[in-house]
């Protein structure tokens, strides 16, 4: 049975004291989790050690990084390696977020190298994919997302079980347009079919695919009820304990 996962992406938010308070608030209201109902928290790099310490010993809630570099070590000022992340207490790393692709021009070839580094250091990978408004309006979203997955992940063989995919409908974030649950389910089903075409139906059925759009307590239950939506990669709603807990509760109940 594949895992249901709710992952918090704090992005460039939360000082150390703020992050400490937020994690304590989440932990205080956390429902019972299980092997197939898990939570992941991805703070900024400077907070990874602190968050990992606060979560240590708690079952099925994990610390993630928001990015890693393509190399294990070296003269790369300002970068953070997967080796460092693992030593700091991270269990997961987010790779290929739409903001990294857009603002830092990370392409699929670079992301494939990051995936390799993460896996080499026993980190679970949340691999992001998704299309722009222009691509969606042109009706080319399926081909575009398939190419991202193909070029970012399809070099893998037996390590696919350590990959979680997060679909981000970039066209529905900050544009005034909203992705319906039907559109979310349609793309998640397409992604699963792409995985099945490469690795077989069993591998596809075991893969967790998260929704990275504007998921909130008010729509989480409806989204998570979709057959192929296995949870969410949460941005803004993960910065408030009560909102994030509402989404977690919807995931646990799904």
Backbone bond lengths (Angstrom), bond angles and torsions (degrees), N, CA, C in turn:
res aa  C-N    CA-C-N  psi(-1)  N-CA   C-N-CA  omega(-1)  CA-C   N-CA-C  phi
1 X - - - 1.470 - - 1.530 109.77 -
2 X 1.328 116.51 131.37 1.466 118.64 -179.33 1.531 111.10 -76.07
3 X 1.333 113.98 157.56 1.451 120.58 -176.63 1.524 111.61 -81.03
4 X 1.317 115.45 144.52 1.457 122.32 164.74 1.531 106.53 -95.14
5 X 1.324 116.53 131.21 1.464 121.13 -173.55 1.525 110.37 -136.12
6 X 1.306 116.48 135.36 1.465 121.65 167.17 1.521 106.90 -116.29
7 X 1.339 115.62 121.83 1.470 121.42 -177.21 1.518 110.08 -116.80
8 X 1.326 116.22 133.39 1.466 122.55 178.43 1.524 109.33 -96.95
9 X 1.320 117.07 124.78 1.464 122.01 173.73 1.526 107.67 -110.90
10 X 1.325 115.97 102.40 1.469 119.86 -177.23 1.521 112.58 -73.56
11 X 1.331 117.27 -15.11 1.467 121.97 -176.36 1.537 109.59 54.66
12 X 1.323 119.19 -144.25 1.471 120.30 -178.58 1.522 109.38 -93.47
13 X 1.315 114.27 65.58 1.461 122.62 179.95 1.526 109.36 -137.67
14 X 1.324 115.71 157.78 1.461 124.50 173.92 1.533 113.15 83.15
15 X 1.329 114.80 111.99 1.462 120.75 168.33 1.526 107.87 -72.74
16 X 1.316 116.87 174.47 1.470 119.57 177.86 1.532 112.16 -58.54
17 X 1.347 119.50 -49.29 1.473 118.57 178.12 1.532 112.48 -62.75
18 X 1.329 117.44 -39.84 1.469 119.97 179.09 1.524 111.25 -63.98
19 X 1.322 116.36 -42.77 1.456 120.22 178.66 1.512 112.38 -63.83
20 X 1.311 116.27 -40.09 1.460 121.30 177.20 1.526 110.75 -59.35
21 X 1.326 116.07 -46.13 1.466 120.26 -179.71 1.523 111.40 -65.36
22 X 1.327 116.33 -39.89 1.464 120.22 -178.72 1.528 111.05 -65.23
23 X 1.328 117.26 -46.76 1.461 119.65 179.53 1.517 110.92 -62.88
24 X 1.312 117.56 -41.94 1.461 119.56 178.44 1.522 111.66 -62.16
25 X 1.344 116.27 -37.06 1.459 119.84 177.24 1.520 112.39 -66.51
26 X 1.322 116.05 -39.19 1.464 120.28 178.35 1.521 110.18 -66.74
27 X 1.319 116.23 -47.91 1.465 120.55 -178.50 1.526 110.85 -60.52
28 X 1.322 116.93 -38.04 1.466 120.66 -177.80 1.525 112.28 -62.81
29 X 1.332 116.95 -31.71 1.455 119.72 -177.82 1.510 114.56 -108.11
30 X 1.319 116.72 10.95 1.461 120.84 -172.53 1.530 111.48 -69.19
31 X 1.339 117.66 129.07 1.465 119.58 174.37 1.531 110.40 -74.80
32 X 1.297 116.64 171.61 1.465 120.81 177.23 1.528 109.61 -65.43
33 X 1.324 115.72 129.72 1.452 121.67 178.40 1.526 109.40 -107.50
34 X 1.329 116.25 170.10 1.458 120.65 -178.93 1.519 109.10 -146.90
35 X 1.304 116.60 179.38 1.466 120.94 -179.06 1.525 111.60 -57.86
36 X 1.330 116.83 -33.05 1.471 118.76 -179.04 1.533 113.29 -107.23
37 X 1.334 116.87 16.85 1.465 122.31 172.58 1.535 106.76 -139.29
38 X 1.332 116.72 99.65 1.452 120.51 -170.28 1.528 112.28 -127.47
39 X 1.334 114.41 159.72 1.469 122.27 179.26 1.526 107.86 -125.55
40 X 1.323 115.91 141.80 1.464 122.57 177.90 1.528 107.64 -129.44
41 X 1.328 117.19 136.29 1.466 121.87 177.93 1.518 109.11 -121.19
42 X 1.344 116.12 123.31 1.471 121.81 -178.61 1.524 110.03 -114.75
43 X 1.339 117.23 93.02 1.461 121.31 176.94 1.525 110.37 -84.41
44 X 1.333 118.88 174.41 1.465 120.78 170.43 1.534 110.39 -60.97
45 X 1.347 115.88 161.23 1.461 120.62 -177.24 1.526 112.85 -50.51
46 X 1.354 117.06 -43.19 1.465 120.04 -173.16 1.524 112.55 -65.96
47 X 1.319 117.95 -15.65 1.466 121.03 -176.77 1.521 113.28 -104.56
48 X 1.324 118.69 -0.58 1.462 120.44 -174.40 1.527 111.62 -61.06
49 X 1.329 117.39 -46.95 1.467 119.91 -178.85 1.521 110.28 -61.24
50 X 1.328 116.40 -43.45 1.463 120.50 -178.96 1.525 111.04 -63.60
51 X 1.324 117.20 -48.50 1.463 120.92 -178.06 1.521 110.58 -64.63
52 X 1.331 116.63 -43.41 1.465 119.71 178.37 1.522 111.00 -59.15
53 X 1.323 116.73 -37.83 1.459 120.61 178.21 1.518 112.34 -66.40
54 X 1.323 116.24 -40.26 1.464 120.46 179.63 1.529 112.05 -67.89
55 X 1.332 116.12 -29.44 1.466 120.11 -177.40 1.526 113.32 -94.37
56 X 1.312 117.03 -7.65 1.465 121.17 -175.69 1.528 110.93 -58.16
57 X 1.313 115.31 131.97 1.454 120.93 178.45 1.510 114.59 86.35
58 X 1.318 117.44 -5.34 1.468 121.07 178.72 1.527 108.70 -95.33
59 X 1.295 116.27 128.29 1.458 120.34 -174.40 1.513 114.04 -73.70
60 X 1.316 115.25 135.52 1.463 123.38 168.44 1.524 114.76 66.54
61 X 1.334 116.81 22.70 1.458 121.29 169.91 1.523 106.95 -128.41
62 X 1.320 117.11 126.10 1.455 122.35 -166.24 1.527 112.18 -125.43
63 X 1.326 114.96 159.29 1.458 122.57 176.54 1.525 109.04 -101.06
64 X 1.328 116.25 139.56 1.462 121.54 178.22 1.514 110.33 -129.31
65 X 1.325 115.54 158.51 1.462 122.28 168.46 1.524 108.19 -100.69
66 X 1.311 115.98 159.61 1.464 120.96 -177.94 1.529 112.98 -91.36
67 X 1.344 116.42 -6.23 1.460 120.10 -175.57 1.523 107.69 -174.73
68 X 1.319 116.59 164.10 1.463 121.99 167.93 1.525 108.04 -149.95
69 X 1.322 116.41 171.90 1.462 119.51 -179.30 1.527 110.87 -96.36
70 X 1.327 115.37 169.83 1.468 121.41 -175.69 1.519 113.24 -80.86
71 X 1.328 117.75 -12.90 1.461 121.36 -175.74 1.521 110.71 -119.71
72 X 1.335 115.37 158.79 1.464 120.65 -176.40 1.521 112.86 -77.27
73 X 1.345 117.60 -31.58 1.460 122.25 -179.66 1.519 107.41 -169.48
74 X 1.345 115.53 173.97 1.456 118.39 175.32 1.513 113.78 132.52
75 X 1.337 115.26 -169.33 1.462 122.85 -175.95 1.522 110.27 -84.97
76 X 1.328 115.65 72.32 1.468 122.30 -179.13 1.530 107.80 -128.03
77 X 1.302 115.98 74.43 1.458 122.45 -173.23 1.530 111.51 -53.67
78 X 1.313 115.22 128.87 1.457 120.97 176.72 1.511 114.86 89.52
79 X 1.332 118.47 -8.24 1.461 120.96 -178.90 1.532 111.22 -92.99
80 X 1.321 115.76 161.21 1.459 122.93 -179.63 1.523 108.72 -126.62
81 X 1.315 116.95 128.13 1.463 120.60 -178.04 1.522 111.62 -88.52
82 X 1.324 114.84 159.77 1.459 120.17 175.58 1.523 110.83 -62.96
83 X 1.326 116.90 -33.11 1.462 121.27 177.22 1.528 110.67 -59.78
84 X 1.337 115.83 -44.41 1.465 120.73 178.37 1.525 111.26 -64.31
85 X 1.311 116.15 -42.14 1.467 120.26 -178.87 1.521 111.13 -61.54
86 X 1.317 115.74 -43.66 1.465 119.39 179.30 1.515 110.55 -62.44
87 X 1.338 116.64 -41.94 1.465 120.05 -178.95 1.524 111.85 -68.61
88 X 1.339 116.66 -23.43 1.464 121.08 179.36 1.521 112.77 -83.04
89 X 1.325 116.90 -10.05 1.464 119.80 176.95 1.514 115.35 111.89
90 X 1.332 117.94 6.16 1.466 120.49 179.22 1.523 110.46 -74.47
91 X 1.321 115.80 143.46 1.467 122.73 173.82 1.525 111.35 -106.45
92 X 1.334 116.01 -28.01 1.458 123.20 -176.64 1.523 109.63 -126.83
93 X 1.322 115.95 162.52 1.459 121.62 168.25 1.525 108.53 -143.21
94 X 1.328 115.77 137.67 1.463 121.97 175.13 1.527 108.12 -86.14
95 X 1.313 117.22 130.10 1.461 121.88 -179.56 1.527 109.40 -129.56
96 X 1.340 115.38 132.94 1.463 120.13 174.95 1.504 115.71 83.07
97 X 1.338 117.41 21.74 1.467 118.91 176.96 1.526 110.05 -55.86
98 X 1.315 116.80 146.98 1.473 121.10 -175.92 1.523 112.47 -56.86
99 X 1.325 116.84 -32.39 1.467 119.59 178.85 1.520 111.34 -70.69
100 X 1.324 117.53 -34.88 1.463 120.59 174.86 1.530 110.32 -67.62
101 X 1.302 116.09 -41.51 1.468 119.99 178.88 1.529 110.72 -63.27
102 X 1.334 116.62 -43.57 1.463 120.21 -174.98 1.522 112.40 -78.11
103 X 1.324 117.60 -54.40 1.461 120.88 -171.70 1.528 113.20 -78.32
104 X 1.336 116.44 -30.92 1.464 120.03 -175.28 1.522 112.59 -113.02
105 X 1.339 115.13 7.84 1.470 122.14 172.31 1.528 112.83 56.68
106 X 1.322 116.89 37.55 1.459 120.44 177.51 1.525 109.42 -77.15
107 X 1.328 116.45 122.09 1.459 120.16 -179.66 1.528 110.30 -100.01
108 X 1.327 115.63 176.54 1.458 119.96 -174.38 1.522 112.67 -64.28
109 X 1.337 117.14 -34.47 1.465 120.60 179.62 1.532 110.51 -64.96
110 X 1.331 116.58 -42.14 1.467 120.33 176.94 1.525 110.84 -64.27
111 X 1.317 116.12 -41.63 1.459 120.04 -177.85 1.520 111.39 -65.79
112 X 1.326 117.46 -34.52 1.466 120.56 176.52 1.523 110.21 -61.28
113 X 1.332 117.32 -38.90 1.468 120.94 177.61 1.522 110.55 -66.55
114 X 1.325 117.14 -38.98 1.460 120.19 178.16 1.527 110.95 -65.32
115 X 1.309 116.10 -40.42 1.462 120.51 176.28 1.520 110.00 -57.86
116 X 1.328 116.64 -45.24 1.459 120.91 -179.64 1.530 111.52 -60.71
117 X 1.328 116.73 -42.92 1.460 120.63 179.17 1.527 111.21 -63.78
118 X 1.313 116.07 -42.82 1.462 120.08 179.75 1.521 111.00 -61.53
119 X 1.309 116.66 -48.39 1.459 120.75 -177.98 1.525 111.53 -65.94
120 X 1.324 116.46 -35.83 1.465 120.41 178.68 1.521 111.79 -64.33
121 X 1.322 116.80 -20.04 1.463 122.02 -179.87 1.525 112.50 -110.29
122 X 1.323 115.47 21.16 1.472 122.28 174.40 1.517 113.10 59.75
123 X 1.338 116.52 34.69 1.460 121.83 172.82 1.518 109.56 -97.39
124 X 1.312 116.50 138.60 1.457 120.57 170.99 1.533 107.80 -76.37
125 X 1.317 116.67 144.40 1.463 121.68 -175.03 1.532 110.99 -111.06
126 X 1.336 115.76 129.51 1.466 121.13 167.13 1.521 106.06 -102.77
127 X 1.322 116.85 103.62 1.462 122.97 -174.16 1.527 109.42 -96.40
128 X 1.323 116.17 119.45 1.458 121.13 -175.38 1.532 111.70 -93.22
129 X 1.303 115.58 144.44 1.461 121.90 175.42 1.523 107.81 -148.13
130 X 1.313 116.99 160.93 1.461 119.92 179.83 1.506 111.66 159.96
131 X 1.328 115.74 160.21 1.457 121.40 -172.03 1.523 112.60 -112.66
132 X 1.322 114.84 157.79 1.456 122.70 178.94 1.531 110.66 -81.56
133 X 1.327 115.25 172.55 1.463 121.16 176.13 1.522 111.06 -61.25
134 X 1.328 116.58 -42.82 1.472 120.63 -179.66 1.531 111.06 -60.80
135 X 1.331 115.92 -42.56 1.469 120.01 179.85 1.515 110.88 -67.92
136 X 1.315 117.50 -41.81 1.469 121.35 178.20 1.519 111.08 -62.65
137 X 1.332 117.78 -45.40 1.464 121.02 -178.94 1.521 112.20 -66.28
138 X 1.340 116.39 -25.27 1.464 120.59 177.64 1.525 111.81 -83.91
139 X 1.329 116.79 -4.41 1.456 120.88 179.57 1.513 114.10 72.28
140 X 1.329 116.40 23.28 1.466 120.66 -175.85 1.528 112.36 -109.77
141 X 1.334 116.13 18.85 1.459 119.35 -174.49 1.527 112.89 -62.90
142 X 1.319 118.20 -39.67 1.463 120.06 -177.81 1.523 111.85 -63.89
143 X 1.320 116.00 -45.92 1.463 119.97 -179.95 1.522 111.11 -65.14
144 X 1.338 116.46 -38.80 1.458 120.92 -177.65 1.526 110.99 -64.98
145 X 1.320 116.66 -48.54 1.463 120.86 -179.45 1.527 110.64 -66.29
146 X 1.308 116.13 -38.38 1.471 119.59 177.84 1.523 110.86 -60.42
147 X 1.323 116.84 -39.82 1.460 120.08 179.10 1.529 110.95 -65.97
148 X 1.336 117.37 -40.96 1.466 120.16 177.57 1.531 110.80 -58.43
149 X 1.320 116.59 -44.52 1.460 121.16 -179.34 1.525 110.71 -68.37
150 X 1.320 115.66 -44.06 1.464 120.93 -179.86 1.529 111.20 -57.24
151 X 1.325 116.01 -51.18 1.466 120.32 -174.35 1.528 112.98 -79.08
152 X 1.327 117.45 -22.14 1.452 120.14 -179.02 1.511 114.98 -93.37
153 X 1.355 116.28 -26.77 1.467 119.20 -171.09 1.527 115.53 -128.08
154 X 1.311 118.00 -22.01 1.464 118.82 -167.85 1.523 114.64 -75.87
155 X 1.333 117.67 2.20 1.459 120.23 170.53 1.524 111.39 -81.11
156 X 1.332 116.94 -9.51 1.464 120.93 -177.26 1.528 111.08 -79.68
157 X 1.340 114.66 155.16 1.462 119.54 177.07 1.528 109.51 -118.80
158 X 1.335 116.20 -90.41 1.460 119.49 -174.71 1.524 113.58 -87.54
159 X 1.334 117.83 7.93 1.463 120.28 -177.01 1.529 113.27 -100.06
160 X 1.308 116.71 5.97 1.466 120.04 -176.02 1.525 112.27 -61.31
161 X 1.314 117.52 -26.69 1.469 120.61 -178.90 1.524 112.22 -66.56
162 X 1.331 117.05 -12.04 1.462 121.18 178.92 1.532 112.37 -100.29
163 X 1.329 115.75 14.13 1.462 121.78 -179.84 1.522 110.66 -112.39
164 X 1.319 116.12 131.82 1.467 123.58 168.15 1.529 105.91 -115.26
165 X 1.313 117.63 135.45 1.467 120.91 177.58 1.520 109.39 -102.21
166 X 1.326 116.20 137.14 1.473 121.71 174.97 1.522 108.45 -119.28
167 X 1.319 116.81 120.02 1.460 121.64 178.49 1.518 110.10 -91.51
168 X 1.322 115.86 122.36 1.465 122.44 178.16 1.536 110.11 -111.95
169 X 1.307 118.85 109.13 1.468 120.07 173.68 1.526 109.33 -77.48
170 X 1.320 116.09 86.36 1.470 120.94 -173.97 1.520 110.89 -56.83
171 X 1.314 116.12 -32.45 1.470 121.86 -177.93 1.530 112.61 -66.02
172 X 1.318 116.63 -16.91 1.474 120.01 -177.96 1.522 112.07 -107.58
173 X 1.337 117.36 11.26 1.455 120.87 -179.76 1.518 109.03 -110.38
174 X 1.340 116.96 109.11 1.456 121.88 177.89 1.515 115.00 75.03
175 X 1.324 117.25 15.57 1.472 120.61 -178.46 1.520 112.76 -107.18
176 X 1.317 116.59 -9.03 1.455 119.68 -175.50 1.511 112.70 89.37
177 X 1.329 116.99 -8.85 1.457 121.12 176.59 1.519 109.19 -99.87
178 X 1.311 116.03 149.22 1.456 121.22 -176.28 1.512 110.29 -120.30
179 X 1.320 115.57 135.81 1.462 120.17 174.44 1.526 108.58 -81.53
180 X 1.318 116.42 127.45 1.462 120.34 178.52 1.521 109.75 -78.29
181 X 1.330 115.70 164.27 1.462 119.03 176.15 1.523 110.20 -62.32
182 X 1.341 116.77 -32.73 1.461 120.09 178.46 1.526 110.94 -64.87
183 X 1.332 116.81 -41.34 1.461 120.21 178.43 1.524 111.22 -67.60
184 X 1.322 116.76 -38.27 1.467 120.28 176.99 1.520 110.46 -62.76
185 X 1.320 117.05 -48.88 1.462 121.34 179.69 1.525 110.92 -61.40
186 X 1.310 116.92 -41.04 1.473 120.44 -179.20 1.529 111.42 -59.43
187 X 1.339 117.15 -46.03 1.454 119.45 -179.14 1.527 111.88 -71.48
188 X 1.324 116.75 -38.81 1.462 119.00 177.72 1.528 110.89 -62.22
189 X 1.311 116.79 -40.31 1.467 120.21 177.45 1.522 110.47 -64.55
190 X 1.330 116.65 -38.93 1.465 119.92 178.36 1.530 110.10 -64.14
191 X 1.326 116.98 -44.90 1.467 120.27 178.89 1.529 110.35 -59.14
192 X 1.326 116.69 -42.67 1.465 119.12 179.72 1.522 111.18 -64.28
193 X 1.328 116.18 -36.08 1.471 119.20 178.49 1.524 111.30 -68.68
194 X 1.330 116.99 -34.26 1.461 121.16 176.81 1.530 109.83 -64.44
195 X 1.323 116.95 -43.94 1.466 120.95 177.28 1.525 110.32 -63.07
196 X 1.328 116.85 -42.49 1.466 120.65 179.69 1.521 111.12 -62.13
197 X 1.328 116.60 -38.17 1.458 120.13 -179.49 1.515 113.22 -64.08
198 X 1.323 116.78 -29.53 1.459 121.56 -179.27 1.531 112.43 -93.55
199 X 1.333 117.00 -43.63 1.463 120.98 -169.76 1.536 113.82 -114.89
200 X 1.330 117.87 -5.88 1.451 120.44 -179.01 1.518 112.66 100.55
201 X 1.323 115.83 159.67 1.458 120.97 -173.57 1.523 112.63 -67.21
202 X 1.325 117.98 -35.45 1.464 119.94 -179.51 1.517 111.04 -62.54
203 X 1.328 116.19 -45.40 1.468 120.18 178.07 1.520 110.81 -61.48
204 X 1.323 116.36 -41.46 1.469 120.61 179.60 1.521 111.10 -65.21
205 X 1.304 116.97 -41.39 1.466 121.20 -179.66 1.526 112.20 -66.57
206 X 1.334 116.49 -26.79 1.463 120.35 -178.69 1.525 113.21 -89.18
207 X 1.325 118.02 -6.57 1.463 121.00 -176.93 1.527 111.61 -86.11
208 X 1.325 116.42 133.02 1.460 121.44 174.88 1.527 108.73 -84.18
209 X 1.333 116.19 129.72 1.461 122.28 177.90 1.523 107.79 -122.82
210 X 1.329 116.07 116.98 1.462 122.24 -174.86 1.521 110.92 -100.02
211 X 1.323 115.36 153.09 1.464 121.30 176.85 1.521 109.08 -97.13
212 X 1.331 115.99 125.07 1.459 120.96 -176.63 1.505 114.37 -108.94
213 X 1.318 117.07 25.53 1.460 120.09 176.28 1.517 109.94 -87.68
214 X 1.298 117.09 -157.87 1.466 121.45 -178.13 1.522 110.08 -81.10
215 X 1.318 115.22 80.93 1.461 121.16 179.02 1.520 109.09 -90.69
216 X 1.333 115.91 130.20 1.468 122.99 -177.77 1.526 109.18 -135.46
217 X 1.323 117.91 167.96 1.465 118.78 176.96 1.529 112.55 -56.08
218 X 1.323 116.75 -30.46 1.466 120.34 -176.30 1.524 113.90 -74.08
219 X 1.334 118.08 -23.29 1.469 118.64 -179.51 1.528 113.34 -121.69
220 X 1.339 117.06 0.05 1.461 120.20 -175.48 1.526 112.31 -61.78
221 X 1.321 117.92 -45.52 1.465 120.75 -176.92 1.523 110.86 -61.05
222 X 1.328 116.80 -41.67 1.467 120.80 179.77 1.528 110.77 -65.46
223 X 1.324 116.84 -42.78 1.466 120.45 178.84 1.526 111.04 -64.91
224 X 1.328 116.28 -45.93 1.463 120.12 -175.28 1.526 112.55 -72.30
225 X 1.326 116.75 -13.26 1.466 120.20 175.66 1.526 112.04 -78.28
226 X 1.339 117.02 -13.49 1.463 120.84 178.53 1.529 109.43 -66.62
227 X 1.300 116.15 141.19 1.460 122.76 -173.70 1.524 113.45 -54.90
228 X 1.338 116.88 -39.65 1.459 120.25 -172.89 1.521 114.04 -108.27
229 X 1.332 117.56 7.70 1.465 121.38 177.08 1.524 108.54 -98.23
230 X 1.330 115.90 114.94 1.466 120.85 -171.74 1.521 113.75 -105.59
231 X 1.329 116.75 20.79 1.452 120.48 -179.34 1.507 110.54 135.60
232 X 1.334 116.53 -160.80 1.456 119.34 -174.83 1.508 113.37 -145.37
233 X 1.331 115.02 150.66 1.462 123.05 167.67 1.518 105.11 -101.67
234 X 1.317 117.09 109.41 1.454 122.74 -166.17 1.522 111.05 -104.61
235 X 1.325 116.25 131.15 1.454 121.42 177.64 1.513 111.55 -98.46
236 X 1.338 117.18 -99.69 1.459 122.26 -173.78 1.512 114.60 -54.50
237 X 1.321 117.60 -39.63 1.469 120.73 -177.39 1.523 112.34 -71.36
238 X 1.333 117.68 -8.84 1.468 119.16 178.37 1.523 112.05 -88.50
239 X 1.330 117.24 -2.24 1.462 121.17 -177.20 1.521 112.62 -92.21
240 X 1.328 116.62 -1.19 1.461 122.19 175.85 1.519 107.97 -127.18
241 X 1.324 116.14 124.55 1.461 120.42 -173.08 1.523 112.51 -56.87
242 X 1.335 117.59 -43.94 1.464 119.05 -176.12 1.522 111.73 -66.67
243 X 1.334 117.68 -38.51 1.461 120.40 178.87 1.532 110.91 -68.01
244 X 1.326 115.95 -44.25 1.465 119.25 -179.27 1.524 110.65 -65.54
245 X 1.320 117.12 -38.73 1.458 120.64 177.35 1.526 111.64 -64.13
246 X 1.328 116.40 -35.00 1.464 119.31 176.93 1.524 111.27 -62.34
247 X 1.334 116.25 -38.94 1.454 120.59 178.66 1.524 110.50 -71.04
248 X 1.327 116.49 -40.98 1.465 120.39 176.99 1.525 110.66 -59.37
249 X 1.329 116.89 -44.40 1.457 120.83 179.82 1.524 111.70 -61.34
250 X 1.339 116.00 -38.03 1.477 119.65 177.20 1.513 110.75 -64.91
251 X 1.321 117.61 -38.26 1.461 121.84 178.31 1.528 110.95 -66.44
252 X 1.323 116.16 -45.30 1.472 120.19 -179.33 1.532 110.47 -61.26
253 X 1.328 116.52 -36.53 1.463 121.04 -177.85 1.526 113.07 -80.49
254 X 1.321 117.56 -13.25 1.476 120.07 -174.98 1.521 112.33 -76.69
